Amino acid sequence: MATIKYLSDGGPDGASLGQSTSDLIALYGGTPVSQRAAAIQAASVVSASTYISVTTNFAAFCAEVAATLTAIGAWKGSA
């Protein structure tokens, strides 16, 4: 039977990875990186009602999302 370790202590305030944008984080054994910052990120708005408004080039926005997920190791990127 597998032994699972949780990052959360189950507290009511939740859990967080990193204390600042410069903290390095990775998933699935990837190389830890700090939070990405790109102009395309400031141009998008995602509301709590799940409405997504992208005010600039949609392809550039999608490319930045893919690059961010790949950088932290959440998305493999290349095959």
HTML snippet that shows the backbone in 3Dmol.js (N, CA, C, O; Angstrom):
<script src="https://3Dmol.org/build/3Dmol-min.js"></script>
<div id="view" style="width:600px;height:400px;position:relative"></div>
<script>
const pdb = `
ATOM      1  N   MET A   1       0.841  -1.174   0.000  1.00  0.00           N
ATOM      2  CA  MET A   1       0.000   0.000   0.000  1.00  0.00           C
ATOM      3  C   MET A   1       0.888   1.241   0.000  1.00  0.00           C
ATOM      4  O   MET A   1       1.885   1.295   0.720  1.00  0.00           O
ATOM      5  N   ALA A   2       0.530   2.227  -0.801  1.00  0.00           N
ATOM      6  CA  ALA A   2       1.312   3.453  -0.924  1.00  0.00           C
ATOM      7  C   ALA A   2       1.170   4.322   0.319  1.00  0.00           C
ATOM      8  O   ALA A   2       0.112   4.364   0.947  1.00  0.00           O
ATOM      9  N   THR A   3       2.238   5.005   0.657  1.00  0.00           N
ATOM     10  CA  THR A   3       2.219   5.974   1.738  1.00  0.00           C
ATOM     11  C   THR A   3       2.205   7.355   1.120  1.00  0.00           C
ATOM     12  O   THR A   3       3.132   7.720   0.397  1.00  0.00           O
ATOM     13  N   ILE A   4       1.173   8.124   1.392  1.00  0.00           N
ATOM     14  CA  ILE A   4       1.019   9.458   0.809  1.00  0.00           C
ATOM     15  C   ILE A   4       1.380  10.508   1.844  1.00  0.00           C
ATOM     16  O   ILE A   4       0.962  10.422   2.998  1.00  0.00           O
ATOM     17  N   LYS A   5       2.165  11.507   1.425  1.00  0.00           N
ATOM     18  CA  LYS A   5       2.480  12.635   2.287  1.00  0.00           C
ATOM     19  C   LYS A   5       1.776  13.867   1.731  1.00  0.00           C
ATOM     20  O   LYS A   5       1.857  14.150   0.536  1.00  0.00           O
ATOM     21  N   TYR A   6       1.096  14.586   2.591  1.00  0.00           N
ATOM     22  CA  TYR A   6       0.382  15.782   2.189  1.00  0.00           C
ATOM     23  C   TYR A   6       1.174  17.032   2.566  1.00  0.00           C
ATOM     24  O   TYR A   6       1.842  17.066   3.599  1.00  0.00           O
ATOM     25  N   LEU A   7       1.092  18.053   1.720  1.00  0.00           N
ATOM     26  CA  LEU A   7       1.753  19.321   2.018  1.00  0.00           C
ATOM     27  C   LEU A   7       0.936  20.147   3.001  1.00  0.00           C
ATOM     28  O   LEU A   7       1.483  21.001   3.698  1.00  0.00           O
ATOM     29  N   SER A   8      -0.353  19.902   3.063  1.00  0.00           N
ATOM     30  CA  SER A   8      -1.240  20.655   3.936  1.00  0.00           C
ATOM     31  C   SER A   8      -1.335  20.004   5.303  1.00  0.00           C
ATOM     32  O   SER A   8      -1.208  18.787   5.437  1.00  0.00           O
ATOM     33  N   ASP A   9      -1.560  20.829   6.315  1.00  0.00           N
ATOM     34  CA  ASP A   9      -1.806  20.286   7.650  1.00  0.00           C
ATOM     35  C   ASP A   9      -3.303  20.209   7.938  1.00  0.00           C
ATOM     36  O   ASP A   9      -3.709  19.896   9.058  1.00  0.00           O
ATOM     37  N   GLY A  10      -4.127  20.496   6.918  1.00  0.00           N
ATOM     38  CA  GLY A  10      -5.572  20.416   7.079  1.00  0.00           C
ATOM     39  C   GLY A  10      -6.179  21.623   7.774  1.00  0.00           C
ATOM     40  O   GLY A  10      -7.364  21.614   8.108  1.00  0.00           O
ATOM     41  N   GLY A  11      -5.383  22.660   7.995  1.00  0.00           N
ATOM     42  CA  GLY A  11      -5.875  23.858   8.675  1.00  0.00           C
ATOM     43  C   GLY A  11      -6.932  24.583   7.860  1.00  0.00           C
ATOM     44  O   GLY A  11      -6.979  24.424   6.640  1.00  0.00           O
ATOM     45  N   PRO A  12      -7.780  25.376   8.502  1.00  0.00           N
ATOM     46  CA  PRO A  12      -8.883  26.048   7.816  1.00  0.00           C
ATOM     47  C   PRO A  12      -8.439  27.144   6.845  1.00  0.00           C
ATOM     48  O   PRO A  12      -9.223  27.553   5.989  1.00  0.00           O
ATOM     49  N   ASP A  13      -7.209  27.623   6.960  1.00  0.00           N
ATOM     50  CA  ASP A  13      -6.733  28.692   6.085  1.00  0.00           C
ATOM     51  C   ASP A  13      -6.106  28.182   4.797  1.00  0.00           C
ATOM     52  O   ASP A  13      -5.710  28.984   3.952  1.00  0.00           O
ATOM     53  N   GLY A  14      -6.007  26.865   4.625  1.00  0.00           N
ATOM     54  CA  GLY A  14      -5.466  26.294   3.398  1.00  0.00           C
ATOM     55  C   GLY A  14      -3.960  26.134   3.432  1.00  0.00           C
ATOM     56  O   GLY A  14      -3.340  26.186   4.495  1.00  0.00           O
ATOM     57  N   ALA A  15      -3.377  25.940   2.257  1.00  0.00           N
ATOM     58  CA  ALA A  15      -1.941  25.720   2.126  1.00  0.00           C
ATOM     59  C   ALA A  15      -1.410  26.574   0.981  1.00  0.00           C
ATOM     60  O   ALA A  15      -2.160  26.935   0.075  1.00  0.00           O
ATOM     61  N   SER A  16      -0.146  26.890   1.017  1.00  0.00           N
ATOM     62  CA  SER A  16       0.464  27.731  -0.012  1.00  0.00           C
ATOM     63  C   SER A  16       1.841  27.181  -0.361  1.00  0.00           C
ATOM     64  O   SER A  16       2.559  26.673   0.500  1.00  0.00           O
ATOM     65  N   LEU A  17       2.194  27.289  -1.628  1.00  0.00           N
ATOM     66  CA  LEU A  17       3.545  26.949  -2.066  1.00  0.00           C
ATOM     67  C   LEU A  17       4.277  28.265  -2.316  1.00  0.00           C
ATOM     68  O   LEU A  17       3.827  29.077  -3.125  1.00  0.00           O
ATOM     69  N   GLY A  18       5.376  28.478  -1.645  1.00  0.00           N
ATOM     70  CA  GLY A  18       6.139  29.706  -1.805  1.00  0.00           C
ATOM     71  C   GLY A  18       5.571  30.839  -0.972  1.00  0.00           C
ATOM     72  O   GLY A  18       4.360  30.954  -0.782  1.00  0.00           O
ATOM     73  N   GLN A  19       6.477  31.674  -0.481  1.00  0.00           N
ATOM     74  CA  GLN A  19       6.065  32.823   0.322  1.00  0.00           C
ATOM     75  C   GLN A  19       6.164  34.126  -0.454  1.00  0.00           C
ATOM     76  O   GLN A  19       5.604  35.140  -0.039  1.00  0.00           O
ATOM     77  N   SER A  20       6.879  34.106  -1.586  1.00  0.00           N
ATOM     78  CA  SER A  20       7.012  35.302  -2.412  1.00  0.00           C
ATOM     79  C   SER A  20       7.163  34.883  -3.871  1.00  0.00           C
ATOM     80  O   SER A  20       7.346  33.702  -4.167  1.00  0.00           O
ATOM     81  N   THR A  21       7.086  35.853  -4.780  1.00  0.00           N
ATOM     82  CA  THR A  21       7.200  35.556  -6.207  1.00  0.00           C
ATOM     83  C   THR A  21       8.595  35.096  -6.592  1.00  0.00           C
ATOM     84  O   THR A  21       8.783  34.533  -7.670  1.00  0.00           O
ATOM     85  N   SER A  22       9.570  35.327  -5.731  1.00  0.00           N
ATOM     86  CA  SER A  22      10.942  34.907  -6.051  1.00  0.00           C
ATOM     87  C   SER A  22      11.277  33.513  -5.518  1.00  0.00           C
ATOM     88  O   SER A  22      12.334  32.969  -5.839  1.00  0.00           O
ATOM     89  N   ASP A  23      10.383  32.924  -4.703  1.00  0.00           N
ATOM     90  CA  ASP A  23      10.606  31.556  -4.237  1.00  0.00           C
ATOM     91  C   ASP A  23      10.564  30.597  -5.422  1.00  0.00           C
ATOM     92  O   ASP A  23       9.774  30.778  -6.349  1.00  0.00           O
ATOM     93  N   LEU A  24      11.401  29.597  -5.386  1.00  0.00           N
ATOM     94  CA  LEU A  24      11.494  28.632  -6.479  1.00  0.00           C
ATOM     95  C   LEU A  24      10.593  27.434  -6.194  1.00  0.00           C
ATOM     96  O   LEU A  24      10.625  26.866  -5.102  1.00  0.00           O
ATOM     97  N   ILE A  25       9.782  27.054  -7.199  1.00  0.00           N
ATOM     98  CA  ILE A  25       8.824  25.951  -7.060  1.00  0.00           C
ATOM     99  C   ILE A  25       8.880  25.075  -8.301  1.00  0.00           C
ATOM    100  O   ILE A  25       9.073  25.572  -9.410  1.00  0.00           O
ATOM    101  N   ALA A  26       8.712  23.770  -8.114  1.00  0.00           N
ATOM    102  CA  ALA A  26       8.649  22.830  -9.235  1.00  0.00           C
ATOM    103  C   ALA A  26       7.716  21.687  -8.868  1.00  0.00           C
ATOM    104  O   ALA A  26       7.467  21.423  -7.692  1.00  0.00           O
ATOM    105  N   LEU A  27       7.204  21.013  -9.890  1.00  0.00           N
ATOM    106  CA  LEU A  27       6.367  19.830  -9.712  1.00  0.00           C
ATOM    107  C   LEU A  27       6.974  18.672 -10.491  1.00  0.00           C
ATOM    108  O   LEU A  27       7.674  18.892 -11.479  1.00  0.00           O
ATOM    109  N   TYR A  28       6.718  17.465 -10.067  1.00  0.00           N
ATOM    110  CA  TYR A  28       7.143  16.250 -10.769  1.00  0.00           C
ATOM    111  C   TYR A  28       8.644  16.208 -11.032  1.00  0.00           C
ATOM    112  O   TYR A  28       9.063  15.744 -12.092  1.00  0.00           O
ATOM    113  N   GLY A  29       9.453  16.674 -10.106  1.00  0.00           N
ATOM    114  CA  GLY A  29      10.895  16.574 -10.233  1.00  0.00           C
ATOM    115  C   GLY A  29      11.525  17.557 -11.199  1.00  0.00           C
ATOM    116  O   GLY A  29      12.692  17.405 -11.559  1.00  0.00           O
ATOM    117  N   GLY A  30      10.775  18.563 -11.625  1.00  0.00           N
ATOM    118  CA  GLY A  30      11.309  19.575 -12.531  1.00  0.00           C
ATOM    119  C   GLY A  30      12.297  20.498 -11.824  1.00  0.00           C
ATOM    120  O   GLY A  30      12.476  20.415 -10.609  1.00  0.00           O
ATOM    121  N   THR A  31      12.931  21.371 -12.590  1.00  0.00           N
ATOM    122  CA  THR A  31      13.848  22.354 -12.024  1.00  0.00           C
ATOM    123  C   THR A  31      13.033  23.492 -11.421  1.00  0.00           C
ATOM    124  O   THR A  31      12.222  24.099 -12.120  1.00  0.00           O
ATOM    125  N   PRO A  32      13.230  23.794 -10.144  1.00  0.00           N
ATOM    126  CA  PRO A  32      12.465  24.865  -9.510  1.00  0.00           C
ATOM    127  C   PRO A  32      12.701  26.218 -10.189  1.00  0.00           C
ATOM    128  O   PRO A  32      13.832  26.563 -10.532  1.00  0.00           O
ATOM    129  N   VAL A  33      11.618  26.977 -10.377  1.00  0.00           N
ATOM    130  CA  VAL A  33      11.671  28.300 -11.001  1.00  0.00           C
ATOM    131  C   VAL A  33      10.850  29.281 -10.177  1.00  0.00           C
ATOM    132  O   VAL A  33       9.959  28.883  -9.426  1.00  0.00           O
ATOM    133  N   SER A  34      11.157  30.570 -10.324  1.00  0.00           N
ATOM    134  CA  SER A  34      10.369  31.607  -9.661  1.00  0.00           C
ATOM    135  C   SER A  34       9.132  31.914 -10.500  1.00  0.00           C
ATOM    136  O   SER A  34       9.002  31.433 -11.626  1.00  0.00           O
ATOM    137  N   GLN A  35       8.234  32.709  -9.951  1.00  0.00           N
ATOM    138  CA  GLN A  35       7.002  33.053 -10.659  1.00  0.00           C
ATOM    139  C   GLN A  35       7.321  33.819 -11.937  1.00  0.00           C
ATOM    140  O   GLN A  35       8.131  34.746 -11.933  1.00  0.00           O
ATOM    141  N   ARG A  36       6.676  33.424 -13.029  1.00  0.00           N
ATOM    142  CA  ARG A  36       6.888  34.093 -14.310  1.00  0.00           C
ATOM    143  C   ARG A  36       6.188  35.442 -14.302  1.00  0.00           C
ATOM    144  O   ARG A  36       5.181  35.634 -13.621  1.00  0.00           O
ATOM    145  N   ALA A  37       6.736  36.364 -15.066  1.00  0.00           N
ATOM    146  CA  ALA A  37       6.111  37.675 -15.238  1.00  0.00           C
ATOM    147  C   ALA A  37       6.236  38.060 -16.700  1.00  0.00           C
ATOM    148  O   ALA A  37       7.340  38.134 -17.238  1.00  0.00           O
ATOM    149  N   ALA A  38       5.106  38.302 -17.338  1.00  0.00           N
ATOM    150  CA  ALA A  38       5.098  38.711 -18.740  1.00  0.00           C
ATOM    151  C   ALA A  38       3.964  39.703 -18.953  1.00  0.00           C
ATOM    152  O   ALA A  38       2.946  39.642 -18.265  1.00  0.00           O
ATOM    153  N   ALA A  39       4.135  40.607 -19.895  1.00  0.00           N
ATOM    154  CA  ALA A  39       3.126  41.624 -20.169  1.00  0.00           C
ATOM    155  C   ALA A  39       1.778  41.012 -20.522  1.00  0.00           C
ATOM    156  O   ALA A  39       0.741  41.578 -20.178  1.00  0.00           O
ATOM    157  N   ILE A  40       1.771  39.870 -21.198  1.00  0.00           N
ATOM    158  CA  ILE A  40       0.518  39.231 -21.608  1.00  0.00           C
ATOM    159  C   ILE A  40      -0.324  38.834 -20.395  1.00  0.00           C
ATOM    160  O   ILE A  40      -1.551  38.784 -20.487  1.00  0.00           O
ATOM    161  N   GLN A  41       0.317  38.554 -19.265  1.00  0.00           N
ATOM    162  CA  GLN A  41      -0.421  38.161 -18.070  1.00  0.00           C
ATOM    163  C   GLN A  41      -1.269  39.309 -17.534  1.00  0.00           C
ATOM    164  O   GLN A  41      -2.370  39.072 -17.036  1.00  0.00           O
ATOM    165  N   ALA A  42      -0.790  40.533 -17.623  1.00  0.00           N
ATOM    166  CA  ALA A  42      -1.534  41.687 -17.119  1.00  0.00           C
ATOM    167  C   ALA A  42      -2.736  42.018 -17.980  1.00  0.00           C
ATOM    168  O   ALA A  42      -3.635  42.725 -17.526  1.00  0.00           O
ATOM    169  N   ALA A  43      -2.778  41.535 -19.189  1.00  0.00           N
ATOM    170  CA  ALA A  43      -3.855  41.863 -20.119  1.00  0.00           C
ATOM    171  C   ALA A  43      -5.055  40.947 -20.003  1.00  0.00           C
ATOM    172  O   ALA A  43      -6.052  41.155 -20.693  1.00  0.00           O
ATOM    173  N   SER A  44      -4.985  39.930 -19.141  1.00  0.00           N
ATOM    174  CA  SER A  44      -6.092  38.989 -19.030  1.00  0.00           C
ATOM    175  C   SER A  44      -6.785  39.135 -17.684  1.00  0.00           C
ATOM    176  O   SER A  44      -6.163  39.494 -16.684  1.00  0.00           O
ATOM    177  N   VAL A  45      -8.069  38.853 -17.676  1.00  0.00           N
ATOM    178  CA  VAL A  45      -8.856  38.927 -16.447  1.00  0.00           C
ATOM    179  C   VAL A  45      -9.655  37.640 -16.338  1.00  0.00           C
ATOM    180  O   VAL A  45     -10.366  37.272 -17.273  1.00  0.00           O
ATOM    181  N   VAL A  46      -9.549  36.955 -15.214  1.00  0.00           N
ATOM    182  CA  VAL A  46     -10.360  35.764 -14.962  1.00  0.00           C
ATOM    183  C   VAL A  46     -11.169  36.059 -13.707  1.00  0.00           C
ATOM    184  O   VAL A  46     -10.595  36.264 -12.637  1.00  0.00           O
ATOM    185  N   SER A  47     -12.487  36.083 -13.822  1.00  0.00           N
ATOM    186  CA  SER A  47     -13.337  36.405 -12.680  1.00  0.00           C
ATOM    187  C   SER A  47     -13.799  35.141 -11.978  1.00  0.00           C
ATOM    188  O   SER A  47     -13.652  34.034 -12.495  1.00  0.00           O
ATOM    189  N   ALA A  48     -14.348  35.324 -10.814  1.00  0.00           N
ATOM    190  CA  ALA A  48     -14.847  34.191 -10.028  1.00  0.00           C
ATOM    191  C   ALA A  48     -16.016  33.493 -10.708  1.00  0.00           C
ATOM    192  O   ALA A  48     -16.302  32.333 -10.409  1.00  0.00           O
ATOM    193  N   SER A  49     -16.687  34.178 -11.608  1.00  0.00           N
ATOM    194  CA  SER A  49     -17.842  33.573 -12.275  1.00  0.00           C
ATOM    195  C   SER A  49     -17.429  32.727 -13.482  1.00  0.00           C
ATOM    196  O   SER A  49     -18.277  32.337 -14.285  1.00  0.00           O
ATOM    197  N   THR A  50     -16.137  32.446 -13.609  1.00  0.00           N
ATOM    198  CA  THR A  50     -15.537  31.643 -14.673  1.00  0.00           C
ATOM    199  C   THR A  50     -15.605  32.304 -16.040  1.00  0.00           C
ATOM    200  O   THR A  50     -15.393  31.639 -17.055  1.00  0.00           O
ATOM    201  N   TYR A  51     -15.897  33.599 -16.088  1.00  0.00           N
ATOM    202  CA  TYR A  51     -15.865  34.345 -17.337  1.00  0.00           C
ATOM    203  C   TYR A  51     -14.419  34.725 -17.621  1.00  0.00           C
ATOM    204  O   TYR A  51     -13.746  35.281 -16.754  1.00  0.00           O
ATOM    205  N   ILE A  52     -13.941  34.438 -18.808  1.00  0.00           N
ATOM    206  CA  ILE A  52     -12.559  34.755 -19.165  1.00  0.00           C
ATOM    207  C   ILE A  52     -12.564  35.815 -20.254  1.00  0.00           C
ATOM    208  O   ILE A  52     -13.144  35.630 -21.324  1.00  0.00           O
ATOM    209  N   SER A  53     -11.910  36.921 -19.961  1.00  0.00           N
ATOM    210  CA  SER A  53     -11.793  37.994 -20.935  1.00  0.00           C
ATOM    211  C   SER A  53     -10.317  38.172 -21.264  1.00  0.00           C
ATOM    212  O   SER A  53      -9.533  38.553 -20.395  1.00  0.00           O
ATOM    213  N   VAL A  54      -9.938  37.908 -22.482  1.00  0.00           N
ATOM    214  CA  VAL A  54      -8.553  38.078 -22.916  1.00  0.00           C
ATOM    215  C   VAL A  54      -8.539  39.251 -23.871  1.00  0.00           C
ATOM    216  O   VAL A  54      -9.108  39.187 -24.961  1.00  0.00           O
ATOM    217  N   THR A  55      -7.884  40.330 -23.453  1.00  0.00           N
ATOM    218  CA  THR A  55      -7.959  41.566 -24.223  1.00  0.00           C
ATOM    219  C   THR A  55      -6.838  41.720 -25.237  1.00  0.00           C
ATOM    220  O   THR A  55      -6.801  42.724 -25.948  1.00  0.00           O
ATOM    221  N   THR A  56      -5.932  40.772 -25.328  1.00  0.00           N
ATOM    222  CA  THR A  56      -4.872  40.853 -26.317  1.00  0.00           C
ATOM    223  C   THR A  56      -4.878  39.579 -27.152  1.00  0.00           C
ATOM    224  O   THR A  56      -5.839  38.812 -27.111  1.00  0.00           O
ATOM    225  N   ASN A  57      -3.852  39.363 -27.878  1.00  0.00           N
ATOM    226  CA  ASN A  57      -3.727  38.215 -28.773  1.00  0.00           C
ATOM    227  C   ASN A  57      -3.939  36.902 -28.029  1.00  0.00           C
ATOM    228  O   ASN A  57      -3.167  36.563 -27.132  1.00  0.00           O
ATOM    229  N   PHE A  58      -4.975  36.167 -28.395  1.00  0.00           N
ATOM    230  CA  PHE A  58      -5.320  34.914 -27.711  1.00  0.00           C
ATOM    231  C   PHE A  58      -4.209  33.872 -27.837  1.00  0.00           C
ATOM    232  O   PHE A  58      -3.941  33.141 -26.883  1.00  0.00           O
ATOM    233  N   ALA A  59      -3.565  33.794 -28.995  1.00  0.00           N
ATOM    234  CA  ALA A  59      -2.485  32.815 -29.185  1.00  0.00           C
ATOM    235  C   ALA A  59      -1.324  33.105 -28.241  1.00  0.00           C
ATOM    236  O   ALA A  59      -0.729  32.180 -27.687  1.00  0.00           O
ATOM    237  N   ALA A  60      -0.995  34.393 -28.051  1.00  0.00           N
ATOM    238  CA  ALA A  60       0.094  34.764 -27.139  1.00  0.00           C
ATOM    239  C   ALA A  60      -0.274  34.415 -25.702  1.00  0.00           C
ATOM    240  O   ALA A  60       0.571  33.962 -24.930  1.00  0.00           O
ATOM    241  N   PHE A  61      -1.531  34.625 -25.351  1.00  0.00           N
ATOM    242  CA  PHE A  61      -2.008  34.279 -24.019  1.00  0.00           C
ATOM    243  C   PHE A  61      -1.885  32.772 -23.776  1.00  0.00           C
ATOM    244  O   PHE A  61      -1.378  32.340 -22.740  1.00  0.00           O
ATOM    245  N   CYS A  62      -2.352  31.984 -24.736  1.00  0.00           N
ATOM    246  CA  CYS A  62      -2.274  30.523 -24.610  1.00  0.00           C
ATOM    247  C   CYS A  62      -0.828  30.048 -24.534  1.00  0.00           C
ATOM    248  O   CYS A  62      -0.511  29.131 -23.776  1.00  0.00           O
ATOM    249  N   ALA A  63       0.042  30.668 -25.313  1.00  0.00           N
ATOM    250  CA  ALA A  63       1.461  30.308 -25.285  1.00  0.00           C
ATOM    251  C   ALA A  63       2.072  30.594 -23.918  1.00  0.00           C
ATOM    252  O   ALA A  63       2.896  29.815 -23.439  1.00  0.00           O
ATOM    253  N   GLU A  64       1.685  31.691 -23.285  1.00  0.00           N
ATOM    254  CA  GLU A  64       2.209  32.027 -21.953  1.00  0.00           C
ATOM    255  C   GLU A  64       1.698  31.057 -20.904  1.00  0.00           C
ATOM    256  O   GLU A  64       2.448  30.663 -20.010  1.00  0.00           O
ATOM    257  N   VAL A  65       0.436  30.665 -20.999  1.00  0.00           N
ATOM    258  CA  VAL A  65      -0.107  29.671 -20.063  1.00  0.00           C
ATOM    259  C   VAL A  65       0.657  28.351 -20.204  1.00  0.00           C
ATOM    260  O   VAL A  65       1.037  27.741 -19.205  1.00  0.00           O
ATOM    261  N   ALA A  66       0.878  27.917 -21.441  1.00  0.00           N
ATOM    262  CA  ALA A  66       1.622  26.677 -21.682  1.00  0.00           C
ATOM    263  C   ALA A  66       3.055  26.791 -21.162  1.00  0.00           C
ATOM    264  O   ALA A  66       3.569  25.851 -20.555  1.00  0.00           O
ATOM    265  N   ALA A  67       3.698  27.932 -21.394  1.00  0.00           N
ATOM    266  CA  ALA A  67       5.076  28.130 -20.924  1.00  0.00           C
ATOM    267  C   ALA A  67       5.149  28.115 -19.402  1.00  0.00           C
ATOM    268  O   ALA A  67       6.096  27.575 -18.829  1.00  0.00           O
ATOM    269  N   THR A  68       4.157  28.705 -18.748  1.00  0.00           N
ATOM    270  CA  THR A  68       4.127  28.726 -17.286  1.00  0.00           C
ATOM    271  C   THR A  68       3.945  27.318 -16.727  1.00  0.00           C
ATOM    272  O   THR A  68       4.668  26.917 -15.815  1.00  0.00           O
ATOM    273  N   LEU A  69       2.987  26.567 -17.264  1.00  0.00           N
ATOM    274  CA  LEU A  69       2.750  25.198 -16.804  1.00  0.00           C
ATOM    275  C   LEU A  69       3.959  24.305 -17.072  1.00  0.00           C
ATOM    276  O   LEU A  69       4.289  23.442 -16.258  1.00  0.00           O
ATOM    277  N   THR A  70       4.617  24.510 -18.209  1.00  0.00           N
ATOM    278  CA  THR A  70       5.816  23.731 -18.528  1.00  0.00           C
ATOM    279  C   THR A  70       6.951  24.098 -17.591  1.00  0.00           C
ATOM    280  O   THR A  70       7.684  23.217 -17.141  1.00  0.00           O
ATOM    281  N   ALA A  71       7.113  25.385 -17.286  1.00  0.00           N
ATOM    282  CA  ALA A  71       8.208  25.838 -16.421  1.00  0.00           C
ATOM    283  C   ALA A  71       8.148  25.227 -15.023  1.00  0.00           C
ATOM    284  O   ALA A  71       9.184  24.883 -14.453  1.00  0.00           O
ATOM    285  N   ILE A  72       6.938  25.089 -14.463  1.00  0.00           N
ATOM    286  CA  ILE A  72       6.835  24.522 -13.110  1.00  0.00           C
ATOM    287  C   ILE A  72       6.733  23.000 -13.115  1.00  0.00           C
ATOM    288  O   ILE A  72       6.735  22.362 -12.062  1.00  0.00           O
ATOM    289  N   GLY A  73       6.643  22.430 -14.314  1.00  0.00           N
ATOM    290  CA  GLY A  73       6.593  20.974 -14.410  1.00  0.00           C
ATOM    291  C   GLY A  73       5.194  20.389 -14.377  1.00  0.00           C
ATOM    292  O   GLY A  73       5.042  19.170 -14.294  1.00  0.00           O
ATOM    293  N   ALA A  74       4.161  21.232 -14.440  1.00  0.00           N
ATOM    294  CA  ALA A  74       2.796  20.729 -14.415  1.00  0.00           C
ATOM    295  C   ALA A  74       2.356  20.218 -15.776  1.00  0.00           C
ATOM    296  O   ALA A  74       1.387  19.465 -15.877  1.00  0.00           O
ATOM    297  N   TRP A  75       3.065  20.624 -16.823  1.00  0.00           N
ATOM    298  CA  TRP A  75       2.764  20.217 -18.192  1.00  0.00           C
ATOM    299  C   TRP A  75       4.093  19.809 -18.822  1.00  0.00           C
ATOM    300  O   TRP A  75       5.066  20.561 -18.755  1.00  0.00           O
ATOM    301  N   LYS A  76       4.141  18.643 -19.423  1.00  0.00           N
ATOM    302  CA  LYS A  76       5.408  18.127 -19.921  1.00  0.00           C
ATOM    303  C   LYS A  76       6.035  19.010 -20.989  1.00  0.00           C
ATOM    304  O   LYS A  76       7.260  19.104 -21.057  1.00  0.00           O
ATOM    305  N   GLY A  77       5.235  19.657 -21.822  1.00  0.00           N
ATOM    306  CA  GLY A  77       5.801  20.461 -22.894  1.00  0.00           C
ATOM    307  C   GLY A  77       6.056  19.597 -24.111  1.00  0.00           C
ATOM    308  O   GLY A  77       5.113  19.198 -24.794  1.00  0.00           O
ATOM    309  N   SER A  78       7.302  19.305 -24.391  1.00  0.00           N
ATOM    310  CA  SER A  78       7.616  18.479 -25.563  1.00  0.00           C
ATOM    311  C   SER A  78       7.387  17.007 -25.263  1.00  0.00           C
ATOM    312  O   SER A  78       7.416  16.586 -24.107  1.00  0.00           O
ATOM    313  N   ALA A  79       7.159  16.232 -26.308  1.00  0.00           N
ATOM    314  CA  ALA A  79       6.883  14.803 -26.153  1.00  0.00           C
ATOM    315  C   ALA A  79       8.120  14.024 -25.798  1.00  0.00           C
ATOM    316  O   ALA A  79       8.056  12.806 -25.633  1.00  0.00           O
TER     317      ALA A  79
END
`;
const viewer = $3Dmol.createViewer("view");
viewer.addModel(pdb, "pdb");
viewer.setStyle({}, {cartoon: {color: "spectrum"}});
viewer.zoomTo();
viewer.render();
</script>
